[in-house]
Structure formats: structure tokens, C-alpha cells
Amino acid sequence: MVRSPPADSVGLVTQHKAVFEEPLPLDCGRELPGYELVYETYGELNRERTNAILVCHALSGNHHAAGYHSEHDRKPGWWETCIGPGKPLDTNRFFIVCSNNLGGCHGSTGPASINPETGAPYGDQFPVVTVRDWVRSQARLADRLGIRQWAAVAGGSLGGMQALQWAIDFPGRLRHAVVIAAAPRLSAQNIGFNEVARQAIMSDPEFHGGRYYDYGVSPRRGLAVARMLGHITYLSEDAMRAKFGRDLRGGMSYDYEEVDFEVESYLRYQGQRFVQGFDANTYLLMTKALDYFDPAAEHGDDFSAAVAGIQCSTLLLSFSSDWRFPPSRSREILRALLEREKTVSYIEVEATQGHDAFLMPIQRYLEGFAAYMGNVAREVGA
Amino acid sequence: MNPLRRELEIVADWIEPGSRVLDLGCGDGALLEYLVERKGVTAYGLEIDPRKVNRCLERGVNVVRADLDEGLGDFHCDSFDHVIMSQTIQAVRYPDKLIEDLLRVSHHGIVTFPNMGYWRLRVQLLLGGSMPRSPALPNAWYNSPNIHLCTVRDFEQLCASMGVEIVERRLLDRAHRSTPLIDLAPNLLGEVAIYRFVRGTQSL
């Protein structure tokens, strides 16, 4: 950030922490004796407590969704394009809450936290949590903040799946779900990518079965490879061609260690930068939560039965060049909601940026999102 | 609420309270908003123009951005009580296929279109030698969205050939009135045609 933040930014923000001492039962059958969630809020909660919006983050995200932590921050929060004064999630009208998911590595209880039973980091002893577990933990945060019903729960990718899970599990506690670039469940190809990412991490000699904290190391190379792979799937082929083509850094080196192509340089840089701020065990946990997400599973694989109890209105958004969770996956959600005569709108946005489009300032996307949220604001008197 | 065009008022009168309605080419969502507020219908609109889609979202009208030329594949058979096509049919690539698809998802269909048989349009073509233009057809031939314009006779012939049963027909003149005079020569005197139809017994 350069001295003063842009006028449409929430500006300097600070994080909060909520401590929960009541045990949290988990889908895996275990329970967490207690846990902490770090979160940020932007905007003001109105007197009637009707204008709160929960923002859910994706695989590598965290609670820092908008604004800056200090004047020295180079980059704002991950959803700066959508959160702020006059933006779709308008902080002049809404009170925005974003927490770091349980199992995360940015302050909420996760694999690197101290296990109270052993006095050492959880490591591989941290339970595998699911999207449903997250939603359950977020509901307790809502209780803590005195929010009985969210005006909306919104998110992209894995965040969109959380919004959907909220609508299914707590039908009375949200008025709207905004589900962006998501899917009703992962395809075999999706799970395949996640498995390669996990194998990259687990086969790093410094992984030590997930107990690498004890050795003062971390599987940095494996995590970087996982991130490089993920990054390719977040971009469209067109976007990569436009950005790098076959451009060479210098010439061909005829050496394996050297970086020849611009795309290699970019991916290595992304991988290196990522490992500085992310924990490998959290990456394993997040990908597993994605793989396990499947609301239809307990309804005989009938997704429309899974959404039958939804009471909120839903906005679905997808992006034409997204091949990780393509428009056809959002259409599956749409069809199920139509079949059950739910209140739903859907826009496929033409965009060249691939899956990452949900983070980007694409005019049609922001206009559609803002139009929908304008109606939400009117509805809740925000 | 903006006053609805007379044409939409007629359409709205045909919709029973509490029914399920799909509007193909729903525009800014005014009709659906009216139907939801006054008749408590469950309503969805399909619209291709992003600006109009956004108007629907602002109004809180359910809308799916869709190209009608790709059909109604997102909807199950008989999932609606009424499907409306207001000033839409002349702008789609396969009007006959869309009517067929419409009658798959709903027993009732409602269609409105500008009647190319209207006498003023005939005069323009006959004496002026140019493609007709009117308040209902404001665009020039080269930038018009209307690629399948038809007359009252054409539409009724299509329905007959498809075994579609027309239940009711209303025609409006330029002042949006429906006078007994029009019924004497509907294809000549009606500027806007409004039809209500159902699947015929031996159709489809």
C-alpha cells in the first residue's frame, strides 16, 4: 500500500480472534476439544443485525479478504475487487465477516497449533475437517457475533461450496447464498489433481509423516510443486498463452536446472512465494475437504434431494473459461434448484481468466454481483 | 411499478395466481415482478442481454442468462404452468423448435409478436419499397434482432402444422386497443398479436 489506501478500499484493518471452549464434533467421528478462529470484519453491523454477510475463502485463502494490515503491505486482501465502499459487497451497507477456516494456517486452530493433550503441534494428529465442519464452526462464530441470520453467505470455488453447505445445513440462518465458480461435488479429474498435489507434499523428504514441525523443517519443495500444479488449473489455456506463450527468458540452456521458458519462471516464482506463507498440512487438509464435499452423498446421490430444504435465495455465477469448475458444474446446481422450485438466478460470465476470474475485476461479473447485492441490501434495510 | 404495456396486461390476465411461470426473453423483468407481486407466482426468466439480466437481479426477479437458441434443456418436462414469449419468437433462430420445447416444459404457452401483415407495414413495403419500420419494429433491417418475422396467418399455419391448439387470440391496434373491428380482418388491422395455446391432442 502506498501511504493512503484507494477510496474504494476498506483501508487499514485488524484481525480478531474468537476462542471456543466447547468441543466441536467433526464428520470424521472425532472432536476438537476447543478451537480458535481468527476473523476480520469490514463495515458496521446495523442495529437490527440484519446486514451481516459471511465471506468464505477458498483453498489457499484466509480471513484477510479486504484492506491492508499496515502501510507497508504491498497487496490488499484476496477479495479486494468485491469488498469495499461501492463494491458488490458494499461496506457502506453491509457488515462483512471473513474467518480463517478451521485447519488453516493463518491464526485459526490448525495442524501447526499446539495440541493441548500433548503440548506439541498437532501435525498429522489434526483431524481431517470437512466443509460441513467448517460451516458448523462458522455458525458458532455467528452466534458469538450475535448474528442470527446472515443477509448472505458468499464465496468462490471452495468458498462457494461453503455457501452452498450453509444453505443446506442452516436453511433459516441465511437469506441469500452467492455461489461462485463452484460445483456440487468434485469430478474424478478434480480429485486427481488434488491427489497429485498431496503426493508432491507427502513425498518430500522433509514431510516426516506430517510431523515436520518437530524437526524444524517443512516440505517446501513438495508444497511448491503442489502450488505450481494448482496454479496451472486456475488459469485458462488462453490466459497462459497470452501471458507467456513460448517466450524464453534468455535462450535454451540445454540444462534441466535452468529456467528456460517464462512460464517456468512464473510457476517457480508462484511456488516459492506460496511456501513462505502457507503450511503444507493445511494444504493437505483443504484439498481433502474439497474431495469429500458431496451434499448428494447422503441423499442417494440425488443432488436435488440435498437442496430440497434450502430456503434462501441463491445467485450462481460461473466463468466461461474456467475448466477447474466449469459453467456446466454450476448448471448442475442450477438444475437441482430449479427442479425444487427454489429462488435462484444464474449468470455465466464470459471471461478469459479461467478459475481465477472470481478474484478479478471483470466488469460483467462485478455488475451482476452488485445488482444482486443491491436487492439484498434493500431487502434487509441496509 | 411501471405501467405495463397493454399487451402484458392481457398476458398477466391469463396467468392463474400461484402458478409456475417461465418467461423466455424476460427483458428487464417487469412482467415477472408484476406477476410475483400481484399473483404470487413462482417465476423464472431467461434473458441474453447482460444489462437486462442485471435489471432483473436488482428487482429480485429470478433470472438465468441464457441463449434461447440453445433450447430449454435446464428445465424438466411439465415443470411450468405457463411459458411466456413476449416479443421474443421473431428473434430466435428456430421458432418452431422453441415452441416444441416450450410445450415440453409447459402445457400452456403464450406468445406475442409484431404482426407483419399489419396494413401499415404492407403499405410501406408495397409503396415505399423498403423494409417496414414501426414503433413495434424500430430497427433497420441490418441491425434488427428480428430474424423470423411472421404474420398472423403464418403463425396460425405453423400452429396447425405442429398440431398446436390455439385457445385464444387477441390483436391490438396501434393505440394498443382491442376493438371488434380488428376481428373482421385481424391479419390486416392488428399490429400486435397475442396468442394463448396448448398442446393439441394429436400433436407432438
Interface residues (C-beta under 8 A of the other chain):
Chain A: S313 L315 R331 L334 R335 L338 E339 E341 T343 V344 S345 Y346 I347 E348 R364 E367 G368 A371 Y372 G374 N375 E379
Chain B: R20 T42 Y44 P50 V53 N54 R55 C56 L57 E58 R59 G60 N62 V63 V64 R65 D74 F75 H76 S79
